[in-house]
Amino acid sequence: MVGPRPGGVTLVAIIAWINGVLTLITGILLLVGGAASDAAPVMWVAWLSIIIGILTIAVGVGLLRGNNTARIVAAVVFALNLVSAVITMFTAPNQLWSAIISAALAVIGLVLLFSEKANEFFRTA
């Protein structure tokens, strides 16, 4: 039996949903706008955005259900965001604060997904 879902896991899942929906909407808008301009690169980006949006929503659902694979996927994305933020700190000093915020959010996401309560939740799911 699955124990109660920690609030941190719920928060990360909701953020994944919101991000997924916004990415999906972006892809759809690019698809509609790109069709008018008949630009092939825009169409590729549109479809890629739609696919990423759907996958992100699926990860959010998986997190709510206690799926450890969804947690691993989310953790990999957070780790990549953290690496990207650190690289940005050193290569684009004019974006320092944006990179610091991005890095902090990635660390918070990782902490929430791998807290003691979260570990128990994913272990029993």
N, C-alpha and C positions, 0 to 999 in steps of 0.2 A: 504494500500500500504506500502510495506517495504521501509524504508529509506535507505540511503547509508550505506553500511557495514563499520564499523570502521576498521582501519588498524590493530589494536591490535587483533581483532577477526580473521581477515584474517591470521595474523601471527600465532596465535595458531592453526588454522585449517590446515595451511600448515605444521606446525611442526607435527601435528597429522598424516597427510598423510605420511610424510617422515618416522615417527616412525612406522606407520602401515605397510608400504611397506617393511621396513627393517625387522620387526618382521615376516611378511609373508614369505619373502625370507629365513630368518633363519629357519623357520619351514619347508619349502620345502627342504632346504639343509639337515636338520636333518632327514627328512623323507627318502630322498634318501640315505644318509649315514647310517642311522639306519637300513634300509632294508638290507643293505649289512652285517651288524653285527648281525642282527636278535635280537637286544636288546629291550625288551618290554618297559623298562622305557624311552628309547630314543624315541620310537614311540609315547608314551603318551605325552612327552614334545613337540615333533614335531607337533602333532595335536593340542595341546593346543596353541602353538605359532601361528599356522595358524589361529585358531579361534580368538585369541586376535588381530592378525594383521588385519583380516577382520573387526572386531568390531571397531578397532581404525580408520580405513579408513572411516567406516560409520559415526563415531562421527565427523570426519573432514568434511565430506559432510554435515552433519546436522548443524554444526556450520556455514558453509558458507550460508546455507539456512535460518539461523535464528531460528533453532529448539531449543526451550528451554530445552527439554529433553537432547539433546546432550550437552548443556552447563552444565547441572546438572551433567551428567556423567563425563565430563571433570573436573569439579570442585571437585567431589569426588576423582578422581584419583590424582589431584594436592594436595588435603588435605592429602590423604594417603601417597603421596611422601614426604610431609612436615613432617608428623609424623615419617616416616621411617628415614628421614634425621636427625631429632632431636635425635631419639634413637641411631642412628649410631654415632652422635657426642659424646655421653656419653659412649657408649659401645665399640667403636673401635677408640680410639684416633689416630691411625695411618692413619685413613681415614677421618680426620677432614676436610681437604680442599675439598675433594670430597663431603662430607655431606653438607658443607656450600654452595657450588655451587648448589647442588641439591635442597636445601631449598630455595635458592634465586630464582632459576628458577620456583619453585612451586609457590612462592609468586608473582612473576612477572606474571605468567599465570593466577592466581586468580585475580590480579588487572586488567589485560587486559580484562578478561571475565566479570568483574563486575564494569567496569568504567561507568560513566554517559552515555557516548555515546553507550556503549555496552548494558546497561540496556534498553535504548530507542530502539535500534535495535531489541533486542529480544522481547520487549513488542509489537512492531508494526508488527512483522513477523507473 
